[in-house]
């Protein structure tokens, strides 16, 4: 069976889904047990820990954005609760699609 999610770098505070995970599903990433709060599609991010507004989202060991709304372990991390530090938000909608 395909692993549900992976941490790409030891410094990351998110994991990337290797397959779609269902709301309520329990997944384990490097010993961290996550109760997934929403259905999250392949390639999208799950929080590995509590992240508060202003916290950096770390992927590939590098900051990729900032949290705008508190999330807990197992929550979907995307444009509805983070902002890119590199791409103006007006270029993307909440689903992550280009305008």
C-alpha angles and dihedrals in degrees: 000000000000115000110253098226141349137206106231096202133016090242094056120115091195135056126216119231114242089193136006110289121203128233108265093023116132116222131178123217115184091332094314110122112213127192101208110227100194134020104271123197127228112281094024126115133256122196113243093196142008109297121193131201109287094024114129119244105229118206125161084009090294133099111258100171148333131266113247099181127030116265132186133214109295095023121131111254113206142117093307092066105019138044129214114248088207109038123056110247092230089070092064135045126219091272090057095249122143115250 
